[in-house]
């Protein structure tokens, strides 16, 4: 079986470095390219060394075009505006792409939807297997409990996370709505502090009882592991927009 060549966008960031480590340790996959924004201090450095590994012979560049040309599949953990440009290139080159960027707005969502007409795209606010099971459980619970049960979503992340509520918290809200509850019935709370990797809870609280569904990430490596899993999966898919629920067969 041929080695899958994976390109990483946002390779100098914390998630990018974890992705480099995950790819370097994986079987049947190899790092084809690593890129980050122009002017970043990591440009010109070996991606492996930056990630705390031995040199991999892959230098971090700002050359996105070459990364797409040399990769079988690309993983993008960057910024919303950059992701919108990346999916257009993915469509042009017919290179499947996995998107873990959060904080996407209407313009970026539109760009992803348009690109998905030409190429397979996996986009999810959270790549963790357990979080995606949490989404499925949340939908089920929301379909069972009537409006005599209050619904609250709480999430905590590290102080450097820009978007609040998190993309995962918004996905949980969508799951509650899909289960039949109205958005204005859902309380949302976001906390940014310290170096928390991420915790999400959904509460269904009634008279005399409550159900709490909680996921806690103790290491961000779970997101990198899920993204690489998605990259392997998306290679065999026709053009379209997919989520981790599709990747894991939860729908």
Backbone as CSV, one residue per row, in Angstrom:
resi,resn,N_x,N_y,N_z,CA_x,CA_y,CA_z,C_x,C_y,C_z
1,UNK,0.848,-1.199,0.000,0.000,0.000,0.000,0.885,1.250,0.000
2,UNK,0.566,2.206,-0.866,1.390,3.402,-0.989,1.279,4.275,0.255
3,UNK,2.367,4.942,0.578,2.380,5.859,1.715,1.525,7.079,1.409
4,UNK,0.683,7.483,2.349,-0.168,8.662,2.185,0.653,9.901,2.547
5,UNK,0.722,10.835,1.613,1.494,12.061,1.828,0.566,13.157,2.358
6,UNK,0.862,13.616,3.578,0.006,14.586,4.270,0.712,15.934,4.382
7,UNK,0.006,16.985,3.982,0.501,18.348,4.149,-0.211,19.018,5.305
8,UNK,0.506,19.831,6.066,-0.074,20.486,7.243,0.003,22.002,7.093
9,UNK,-1.139,22.647,7.169,-1.234,24.105,7.160,-1.403,24.589,8.597
10,UNK,-0.620,25.585,8.980,-0.601,26.019,10.375,0.371,25.174,11.174
11,UNK,1.425,24.701,10.495,2.355,23.735,11.090,3.164,24.287,12.261
12,UNK,3.270,25.600,12.364,4.073,26.180,13.445,3.279,26.377,14.733
13,UNK,1.966,26.265,14.664,1.140,26.448,15.847,1.167,25.232,16.763
14,UNK,0.505,25.353,17.905,0.501,24.238,18.855,-0.153,22.995,18.266
15,UNK,-1.300,23.180,17.606,-1.938,22.035,16.978,-1.119,21.544,15.786
16,UNK,-0.539,22.464,15.045,0.281,22.073,13.905,1.450,21.200,14.314
17,UNK,2.104,21.558,15.414,3.235,20.765,15.899,2.772,19.381,16.363
18,UNK,1.604,19.322,16.992,1.066,18.012,17.396,0.751,17.159,16.180
19,UNK,0.250,17.789,15.134,-0.037,17.065,13.900,1.243,16.519,13.272
20,UNK,2.301,17.320,13.301,3.588,16.853,12.785,4.045,15.610,13.549
21,UNK,3.919,15.648,14.872,4.319,14.490,15.682,3.440,13.278,15.382
22,UNK,2.148,13.509,15.216,1.220,12.409,14.937,1.516,11.769,13.583
23,UNK,1.772,12.586,12.587,2.088,12.058,11.252,3.419,11.320,11.277
24,UNK,4.409,11.895,11.960,5.736,11.269,12.015,5.684,9.900,12.680
25,UNK,4.756,9.717,13.615,4.666,8.451,14.349,3.726,7.446,13.686
26,UNK,2.975,7.898,12.680,1.961,7.046,12.078,2.512,6.035,11.090
27,UNK,1.768,4.957,10.902,2.121,3.928,9.932,1.450,4.224,8.595
28,UNK,2.209,4.120,7.525,1.653,4.299,6.185,1.390,5.730,5.800
29,UNK,1.908,6.688,6.582,1.741,8.105,6.269,3.087,8.811,6.406
30,UNK,3.207,9.953,5.729,4.448,10.726,5.795,4.128,12.203,5.635
31,UNK,4.955,13.046,6.222,4.780,14.489,6.113,5.297,14.949,4.752
32,UNK,4.385,15.452,3.922,4.763,15.889,2.576,5.155,17.357,2.544
33,UNK,4.573,18.144,3.429,4.855,19.569,3.441,4.288,20.206,4.695
34,UNK,4.832,21.371,5.043,4.395,22.106,6.225,4.460,23.594,5.896
35,UNK,3.380,24.302,6.165,3.343,25.721,5.832,2.699,26.514,6.952
36,UNK,3.042,27.796,6.985,2.410,28.719,7.920,2.410,30.102,7.277
37,UNK,1.855,31.070,7.986,1.670,32.396,7.403,2.992,33.084,7.104
38,UNK,2.986,33.919,6.072,4.178,34.677,5.686,4.664,35.532,6.856
39,UNK,5.960,35.526,7.073,6.541,36.327,8.136,6.622,35.640,9.481
40,UNK,6.066,34.436,9.589,6.135,33.709,10.859,7.588,33.367,11.176
41,UNK,7.949,33.432,12.444,9.330,33.179,12.863,9.780,31.758,12.559
42,UNK,8.845,30.839,12.366,9.196,29.433,12.120,9.520,29.146,10.656
43,UNK,9.254,30.093,9.765,9.535,29.867,8.343,11.022,29.559,8.166
44,UNK,11.305,28.483,7.448,12.690,28.074,7.213,13.199,27.041,8.194
45,UNK,12.432,26.756,9.254,12.852,25.765,10.242,12.328,24.381,9.874
46,UNK,13.039,23.356,10.300,12.595,21.993,10.067,11.351,21.719,10.925
47,UNK,10.305,21.213,10.288,9.044,20.977,10.995,9.209,19.969,12.124
48,UNK,10.041,18.967,11.922,10.266,17.974,12.957,10.962,18.560,14.164
49,UNK,12.004,19.310,13.928,12.735,19.923,15.042,11.855,20.884,15.824
50,UNK,11.037,21.674,15.109,10.158,22.617,15.785,9.163,21.882,16.680
51,UNK,8.776,20.689,16.260,7.815,19.882,17.020,8.482,19.025,18.088
52,UNK,9.796,19.190,18.265,10.498,18.447,19.307,10.979,17.080,18.879
53,UNK,11.045,16.846,17.567,11.511,15.566,17.039,12.878,15.720,16.387
54,UNK,13.409,14.628,15.906,14.597,14.707,15.062,14.197,15.355,13.742
55,UNK,15.150,15.923,13.005,14.812,16.561,11.722,14.079,15.585,10.792
56,UNK,13.036,16.099,10.125,12.261,15.289,9.181,12.589,15.623,7.733
57,UNK,13.407,16.667,7.542,13.750,17.062,6.186,12.639,17.821,5.490
58,UNK,11.673,18.305,6.258,10.567,19.102,5.715,10.621,20.477,6.373
59,UNK,10.902,21.488,5.572,11.042,22.847,6.087,9.695,23.560,6.043
60,UNK,9.380,24.311,7.088,8.152,25.099,7.106,8.304,26.285,6.163
61,UNK,7.364,26.411,5.231,7.413,27.482,4.241,6.098,28.257,4.257
62,UNK,6.031,29.268,3.419,4.778,29.987,3.198,4.193,29.633,1.841
63,UNK,4.798,28.632,1.191,4.423,28.233,-0.164,3.278,27.222,-0.126
64,UNK,2.066,27.721,-0.049,0.885,26.863,0.024,0.669,26.102,-1.280
65,UNK,0.982,26.735,-2.398,0.777,26.092,-3.699,1.581,24.806,-3.818
66,UNK,2.840,24.844,-3.408,3.681,23.650,-3.481,3.195,22.587,-2.515
67,UNK,2.731,23.002,-1.332,2.221,22.030,-0.363,1.059,21.240,-0.951
68,UNK,0.122,21.928,-1.592,-1.004,21.226,-2.201,-0.543,20.328,-3.344
69,UNK,0.441,20.785,-4.092,0.909,20.017,-5.250,1.613,18.729,-4.844
70,UNK,2.188,18.692,-3.657,2.976,17.528,-3.241,2.252,16.640,-2.228
71,UNK,1.014,16.996,-1.866,0.274,16.255,-0.832,-0.890,15.468,-1.418
72,UNK,-1.142,14.292,-0.841,-2.347,13.520,-1.184,-3.563,14.078,-0.465
73,UNK,-3.334,14.607,0.728,-4.395,15.176,1.548,-3.769,16.246,2.435
74,UNK,-4.539,17.272,2.754,-4.039,18.407,3.546,-4.874,18.548,4.810
75,UNK,-4.217,18.887,5.919,-4.902,19.176,7.180,-4.691,20.648,7.508
76,UNK,-5.764,21.361,7.803,-5.723,22.805,8.006,-6.205,23.167,9.410
77,UNK,-5.275,23.652,10.238,-5.604,24.250,11.527,-5.006,25.652,11.506
78,UNK,-5.709,26.596,10.869,-5.166,27.943,10.729,-6.169,28.968,11.257
79,UNK,-6.454,29.985,10.452,-7.406,31.026,10.809,-8.527,31.056,9.765
80,UNK,-9.707,31.539,10.126,-10.840,31.491,9.203,-10.570,32.041,7.804
81,UNK,-9.977,33.236,7.712,-9.736,33.821,6.392,-8.776,32.963,5.574
82,UNK,-7.760,32.410,6.228,-6.804,31.555,5.532,-7.477,30.272,5.063
83,UNK,-8.330,29.698,5.897,-9.034,28.475,5.533,-9.904,28.681,4.299
84,UNK,-10.556,29.841,4.194,-11.392,30.137,3.031,-10.560,30.106,1.748
85,UNK,-9.342,30.620,1.810,-8.454,30.583,0.642,-7.956,29.169,0.376
86,UNK,-7.694,28.428,1.430,-7.159,27.074,1.275,-8.166,26.131,0.623
87,UNK,-9.457,26.254,0.969,-10.432,25.336,0.371,-10.612,25.618,-1.116
88,UNK,-10.437,26.853,-1.526,-10.507,27.169,-2.956,-9.365,26.487,-3.703
89,UNK,-8.189,26.508,-3.103,-7.041,25.831,-3.736,-7.244,24.316,-3.724
90,UNK,-7.833,23.803,-2.644,-8.112,22.370,-2.580,-9.037,21.958,-3.722
91,UNK,-10.042,22.794,-3.995,-10.969,22.502,-5.088,-10.264,22.555,-6.439
92,UNK,-9.383,23.518,-6.606,-8.652,23.665,-7.873,-7.738,22.484,-8.138
93,UNK,-7.080,21.994,-7.076,-6.104,20.912,-7.236,-6.701,19.533,-6.994
94,UNK,-7.995,19.501,-6.596,-8.686,18.244,-6.275,-7.964,17.478,-5.157
95,UNK,-7.470,18.242,-4.177,-6.779,17.662,-3.025,-7.709,17.625,-1.827
96,UNK,-8.090,16.452,-1.329,-8.963,16.390,-0.147,-8.346,17.161,1.022
97,UNK,-9.211,17.743,1.841,-8.713,18.557,2.944,-9.532,18.311,4.199
98,UNK,-8.834,18.308,5.340,-9.459,18.171,6.659,-9.296,19.509,7.371
99,UNK,-10.402,20.080,7.836,-10.376,21.417,8.430,-10.731,21.355,9.912
100,UNK,-9.789,21.799,10.739,-10.030,21.874,12.172,-10.079,23.306,12.670
101,UNK,-9.972,24.277,11.752,-10.043,25.690,12.112,-11.386,25.994,12.762
102,UNK,-11.362,26.762,13.845,-12.605,27.156,14.518,-12.875,28.644,14.317
103,UNK,-14.039,29.092,14.734,-14.401,30.502,14.585,-14.814,30.865,13.176
104,UNK,-15.223,29.875,12.380,-15.625,30.128,10.994,-16.925,30.919,10.951
105,UNK,-16.962,31.912,10.067,-18.160,32.716,9.896,-18.892,32.340,8.619
106,UNK,-19.942,33.093,8.263,-20.733,32.790,7.062,-19.902,32.754,5.776
107,UNK,-18.947,33.679,5.639,-18.135,33.727,4.418,-17.277,32.473,4.275
108,UNK,-16.672,32.036,5.380,-15.837,30.838,5.326,-16.685,29.584,5.114
109,UNK,-17.842,29.550,5.759,-18.740,28.406,5.590,-19.199,28.297,4.139
110,UNK,-19.497,29.429,3.519,-19.896,29.441,2.111,-18.768,28.932,1.225
111,UNK,-17.543,29.368,1.504,-16.394,28.931,0.710,-16.203,27.424,0.806
112,UNK,-16.381,26.866,2.003,-16.234,25.417,2.193,-17.321,24.670,1.421
113,UNK,-18.551,25.154,1.510,-19.664,24.509,0.817,-19.452,24.521,-0.690
114,UNK,-18.988,25.648,-1.216,-18.743,25.749,-2.659,-17.615,24.824,-3.097
115,UNK,-16.548,24.762,-2.312,-15.411,23.909,-2.660,-15.791,22.434,-2.611
116,UNK,-16.704,22.093,-1.715,-17.102,20.688,-1.543,-17.817,20.124,-2.760
117,UNK,-18.201,20.975,-3.701,-18.790,20.492,-4.948,-17.738,19.834,-5.826
118,UNK,-16.455,20.139,-5.550,-15.372,19.640,-6.393,-14.402,18.701,-5.692
119,UNK,-14.404,18.706,-4.358,-13.410,17.934,-3.616,-14.002,17.476,-2.279
120,UNK,-13.489,16.381,-1.743,-13.956,15.882,-0.447,-13.356,16.712,0.684
121,UNK,-14.218,17.189,1.584,-13.791,18.023,2.703,-14.387,17.493,4.001
122,UNK,-13.532,17.284,4.996,-14.007,16.992,6.347,-13.809,18.255,7.165
123,UNK,-14.885,18.787,7.722,-14.795,19.982,8.556,-15.537,19.720,9.850
124,UNK,-14.855,19.919,10.965,-15.474,19.692,12.269,-14.825,20.621,13.283
125,UNK,-15.610,21.148,14.211,-15.038,22.013,15.245,-14.207,21.236,16.255
126,UNK,-14.371,19.924,16.273,-13.623,19.085,17.212,-13.417,17.715,16.585
127,UNK,-12.166,17.259,16.535,-11.830,16.004,15.867,-11.819,14.806,16.816
128,UNK,-12.076,15.028,18.093,-12.037,13.946,19.072,-13.161,12.946,18.843
129,UNK,-12.836,11.639,18.929,-13.845,10.592,18.799,-14.875,10.719,19.911
130,UNK,-14.413,10.919,21.146,-15.323,10.980,22.286,-16.247,12.188,22.210
131,UNK,-15.747,13.323,21.738,-16.602,14.509,21.602,-17.699,14.256,20.576
132,UNK,-17.367,13.573,19.499,-18.374,13.311,18.478,-19.411,12.298,18.956
133,UNK,-19.009,11.392,19.845,-19.994,10.532,20.491,-20.866,11.367,21.427
134,UNK,-20.262,12.340,22.105,-21.018,13.249,22.972,-22.094,13.990,22.177
135,UNK,-21.780,14.416,20.972,-22.764,15.095,20.131,-23.964,14.184,19.852
136,UNK,-23.672,12.920,19.543,-24.751,11.968,19.266,-25.604,11.733,20.515
137,UNK,-24.963,11.593,21.669,-25.697,11.390,22.921,-26.540,12.613,23.279
138,UNK,-26.001,13.805,22.974,-26.725,15.042,23.264,-27.989,15.142,22.419
139,UNK,-27.880,14.802,21.142,-29.068,14.804,20.283,-30.141,13.864,20.828
140,UNK,-29.704,12.683,21.251,-30.648,11.696,21.772,-31.325,12.198,23.041
141,UNK,-30.520,12.734,23.961,-31.083,13.220,25.226,-32.072,14.360,24.978
142,UNK,-31.728,15.264,24.071,-32.611,16.402,23.785,-33.928,15.948,23.182
143,UNK,-33.906,14.819,22.480,-35.145,14.308,21.886,-36.032,13.607,22.917
144,UNK,-35.450,13.241,24.059,-36.191,12.523,25.101,-36.772,13.477,26.146
145,UNK,-35.954,14.456,26.592,-36.401,15.369,27.638,-37.270,16.489,27.056
146,UNK,-38.417,16.740,27.685,-39.264,17.837,27.214,-38.822,19.145,27.862
147,UNK,-39.591,20.212,27.631,-39.144,21.527,28.103,-39.310,21.738,29.598
148,UNK,-39.729,20.700,30.335,-39.700,20.803,31.795,-38.270,20.626,32.314
149,UNK,-37.371,20.214,31.429,-35.944,20.100,31.757,-35.201,21.271,31.134
150,UNK,-34.494,22.019,31.963,-33.661,23.104,31.458,-32.404,22.523,30.823
151,UNK,-31.888,23.228,29.817,-30.681,22.775,29.123,-29.592,23.841,29.250
152,UNK,-28.408,23.429,29.669,-27.277,24.346,29.798,-26.024,23.700,29.229
153,UNK,-25.233,24.495,28.527,-23.962,24.033,27.963,-22.845,24.878,28.552
154,UNK,-21.838,24.206,29.090,-20.694,24.889,29.696,-19.412,24.397,29.043
155,UNK,-18.496,25.333,28.752,-17.203,24.921,28.191,-16.069,25.751,28.773
156,UNK,-14.901,25.120,28.923,-13.701,25.786,29.448,-12.514,25.474,28.538
157,UNK,-11.709,26.496,28.235,-10.509,26.330,27.428,-9.388,27.215,27.962
158,UNK,-8.214,27.025,27.388,-7.037,27.814,27.777,-7.242,29.296,27.442
159,UNK,-6.491,30.124,28.117,-6.690,31.571,28.017,-6.385,32.127,26.626
160,UNK,-5.660,31.373,25.800,-5.272,31.877,24.480,-6.305,31.582,23.395
161,UNK,-7.308,30.796,23.715,-8.322,30.466,22.702,-9.136,31.711,22.385
162,UNK,-9.217,32.041,21.099,-9.824,33.308,20.688,-11.341,33.252,20.687
163,UNK,-11.917,32.211,20.089,-13.373,32.177,19.940,-14.062,31.685,21.209
164,UNK,-15.182,32.315,21.526,-15.996,31.926,22.683,-17.450,32.305,22.397
165,UNK,-18.378,31.383,22.475,-18.202,29.971,22.824,-17.352,29.234,21.789
166,UNK,-16.841,28.106,22.178,-16.026,27.304,21.266,-16.880,26.718,20.151
167,UNK,-16.205,26.293,19.084,-16.915,25.650,17.994,-17.628,24.391,18.449
168,UNK,-17.016,23.674,19.384,-17.636,22.458,19.901,-18.890,22.778,20.698
169,UNK,-18.845,23.851,21.490,-20.028,24.252,22.252,-21.170,24.625,21.316
170,UNK,-20.852,25.299,20.223,-21.878,25.655,19.250,-22.432,24.404,18.571
171,UNK,-21.553,23.424,18.320,-22.019,22.158,17.738,-22.933,21.422,18.710
172,UNK,-22.619,21.504,20.001,-23.485,20.892,21.012,-24.848,21.593,21.052
173,UNK,-24.824,22.914,20.914,-26.091,23.649,20.850,-26.909,23.198,19.636
174,UNK,-26.238,23.037,18.502,-26.929,22.544,17.301,-27.515,21.155,17.541
175,UNK,-26.765,20.321,18.275,-27.240,18.965,18.565,-28.498,19.007,19.425
176,UNK,-28.535,19.927,20.404,-29.724,20.077,21.244,-30.913,20.533,20.400
177,UNK,-30.649,21.480,19.485,-31.721,21.965,18.607,-32.219,20.860,17.690
178,UNK,-31.290,20.069,17.165,-31.677,18.957,16.294,-32.559,17.969,17.058
179,UNK,-32.293,17.859,18.359,-33.096,16.978,19.203,-34.480,17.520,19.509
180,UNK,-34.738,18.773,19.113,-36.087,19.311,19.252,-36.259,20.500,20.167
181,UNK,-35.171,20.981,20.778,-35.293,22.128,21.682,-35.009,23.426,20.929
182,UNK,-35.590,24.528,21.436,-35.394,25.832,20.813,-34.120,26.485,21.337
183,UNK,-33.469,27.279,20.464,-32.202,27.904,20.838,-32.337,28.786,22.073
184,UNK,-33.451,29.516,22.186,-33.578,30.425,23.327,-33.834,29.696,24.642
185,UNK,-33.931,28.370,24.605,-34.083,27.570,25.815,-32.738,27.042,26.330
186,UNK,-31.655,27.366,25.606,-30.342,26.788,25.915,-29.432,27.859,26.511
187,UNK,-28.946,27.636,27.725,-27.999,28.545,28.370,-26.574,28.161,27.974
188,UNK,-25.758,29.172,27.621,-24.364,28.923,27.195,-23.406,29.657,28.133
189,UNK,-22.353,28.953,28.567,-21.329,29.550,29.426,-19.951,29.185,28.895
190,UNK,-19.054,30.184,28.800,-17.677,29.945,28.335,-16.681,30.520,29.333
191,UNK,-15.654,29.737,29.655,-14.593,30.159,30.571,-13.257,30.037,29.851
192,UNK,-12.406,31.062,29.961,-11.058,31.035,29.387,-10.062,31.256,30.525
193,UNK,-9.240,30.232,30.807,-8.321,30.338,31.946,-7.168,29.347,31.819
194,UNK,-5.998,29.769,32.242,-4.844,28.873,32.339,-4.533,28.144,31.054
195,UNK,-4.168,26.860,31.193,-3.769,26.064,30.040,-4.729,24.889,29.809
196,UNK,-5.993,25.075,30.178,-6.974,24.010,30.021,-7.031,23.532,28.578
197,UNK,-6.972,22.227,28.385,-7.021,21.668,27.036,-8.432,21.738,26.475
198,UNK,-9.430,21.661,27.328,-10.809,21.770,26.868,-11.752,20.855,27.628
199,UNK,-12.858,21.418,28.107,-13.889,20.627,28.766,-15.251,21.141,28.324
200,UNK,-16.126,20.205,27.960,-17.480,20.561,27.520,-18.490,19.727,28.293
201,UNK,-19.548,20.376,28.763,-20.616,19.677,29.486,-21.966,20.144,28.983
202,UNK,-22.890,19.192,28.897,-24.288,19.494,28.577,-25.134,18.995,29.742
203,UNK,-25.957,19.872,30.290,-26.790,19.539,31.444,-28.269,19.570,31.055
204,UNK,-28.986,18.533,31.425,-30.441,18.494,31.331,-30.949,18.425,32.769
205,UNK,-31.554,19.518,33.233,-31.865,19.650,34.648,-33.374,19.787,34.843
206,UNK,-33.957,18.824,35.550,-35.385,18.848,35.842,-35.630,18.906,37.334
207,UNK,-36.869,18.802,37.721,-37.222,18.798,39.137,-36.783,17.462,39.750
208,UNK,-35.823,17.519,40.669,-35.412,16.327,41.391,-34.337,15.492,40.736
209,UNK,-33.880,15.874,39.536,-32.810,15.101,38.894,-32.130,15.916,37.798
210,UNK,-30.928,15.495,37.454,-30.232,16.096,36.329,-29.355,15.053,35.637
211,UNK,-29.185,15.241,34.356,-28.262,14.429,33.578,-27.143,15.331,33.090
212,UNK,-25.888,14.948,33.364,-24.730,15.712,32.908,-23.911,14.844,31.957
213,UNK,-23.693,15.352,30.753,-22.847,14.686,29.765,-21.585,15.528,29.612
214,UNK,-20.439,14.951,29.945,-19.198,15.736,29.998,-18.069,15.055,29.242
215,UNK,-17.315,15.878,28.513,-16.073,15.415,27.902,-14.943,16.325,28.356
216,UNK,-13.853,15.720,28.805,-12.667,16.482,29.203,-11.478,16.002,28.403
217,UNK,-10.826,16.927,27.720,-9.596,16.604,26.995,-8.420,16.870,27.919
218,UNK,-7.650,15.844,28.199,-6.474,16.020,29.063,-5.222,16.300,28.236
219,UNK,-5.321,16.110,26.941,-4.219,16.425,26.030,-4.792,16.786,24.668
220,UNK,-4.229,17.788,24.023,-4.692,18.183,22.693,-4.305,17.156,21.633
221,UNK,-3.525,16.158,22.018,-3.124,15.137,21.055,-4.334,14.381,20.504
222,UNK,-5.444,14.338,21.267,-6.628,13.630,20.775,-7.183,14.295,19.525
223,UNK,-7.026,15.615,19.416,-7.528,16.329,18.245,-6.643,16.040,17.029
224,UNK,-5.336,15.977,17.253,-4.421,15.636,16.165,-4.659,14.214,15.690
225,UNK,-4.870,13.306,16.633,-5.111,11.900,16.285,-6.377,11.772,15.441
226,UNK,-7.415,12.494,15.836,-8.668,12.454,15.092,-8.528,13.061,13.711
227,UNK,-7.758,14.147,13.595,-7.564,14.792,12.295,-6.831,13.874,11.323
228,UNK,-5.820,13.167,11.807,-5.084,12.228,10.950,-5.985,11.064,10.558
229,UNK,-6.806,10.612,11.490,-7.778,9.548,11.175,-8.710,10.023,10.055
230,UNK,-9.170,11.262,10.153,-10.051,11.832,9.133,-9.327,11.961,7.794
231,UNK,-8.038,12.295,7.840,-7.260,12.432,6.604,-7.152,11.097,5.871
232,UNK,-6.967,10.032,6.616,-6.916,8.701,5.989,-8.272,8.375,5.344
233,UNK,-9.351,8.719,6.049,-10.703,8.372,5.597,-11.113,9.153,4.370
234,UNK,-10.835,10.465,4.349,-11.367,11.344,3.308,-10.772,11.058,1.932
235,UNK,-9.624,10.414,1.899,-8.983,10.091,0.617,-9.879,9.231,-0.270
236,UNK,-10.713,8.407,0.314,-11.535,7.467,-0.445,-12.964,7.947,-0.653
237,UNK,-13.212,9.241,-0.401,-14.578,9.751,-0.493,-14.789,10.605,-1.752
238,UNK,-16.005,10.595,-2.290,-16.317,11.471,-3.416,-16.428,12.912,-2.936
239,UNK,-16.441,13.879,-3.862,-16.603,15.279,-3.446,-17.819,15.452,-2.544
240,UNK,-17.655,16.302,-1.553,-18.751,16.547,-0.625,-18.213,17.104,0.671
241,UNK,-19.120,17.566,1.505,-18.748,18.105,2.816,-19.128,17.093,3.886
242,UNK,-18.157,16.697,4.677,-18.360,15.659,5.687,-17.972,16.190,7.067
243,UNK,-18.471,15.513,8.096,-18.101,15.818,9.472,-17.508,14.585,10.123
244,UNK,-17.075,14.734,11.355,-16.509,13.586,12.059,-17.567,12.511,12.341
245,UNK,-18.832,12.920,12.369,-19.891,11.924,12.526,-19.859,10.955,11.342
246,UNK,-19.573,11.479,10.142,-19.450,10.620,8.958,-18.204,9.755,9.046
247,UNK,-17.100,10.368,9.435,-15.823,9.643,9.528,-15.939,8.460,10.485
248,UNK,-16.633,8.656,11.585,-16.732,7.632,12.619,-17.970,6.762,12.490
249,UNK,-18.795,7.026,11.472,-19.984,6.220,11.253,-21.020,6.356,12.347
250,UNK,-21.160,7.569,12.919,-22.097,7.784,14.024,-23.470,8.235,13.557
251,UNK,-23.604,8.603,12.288,-24.921,9.024,11.783,-25.649,7.827,11.176
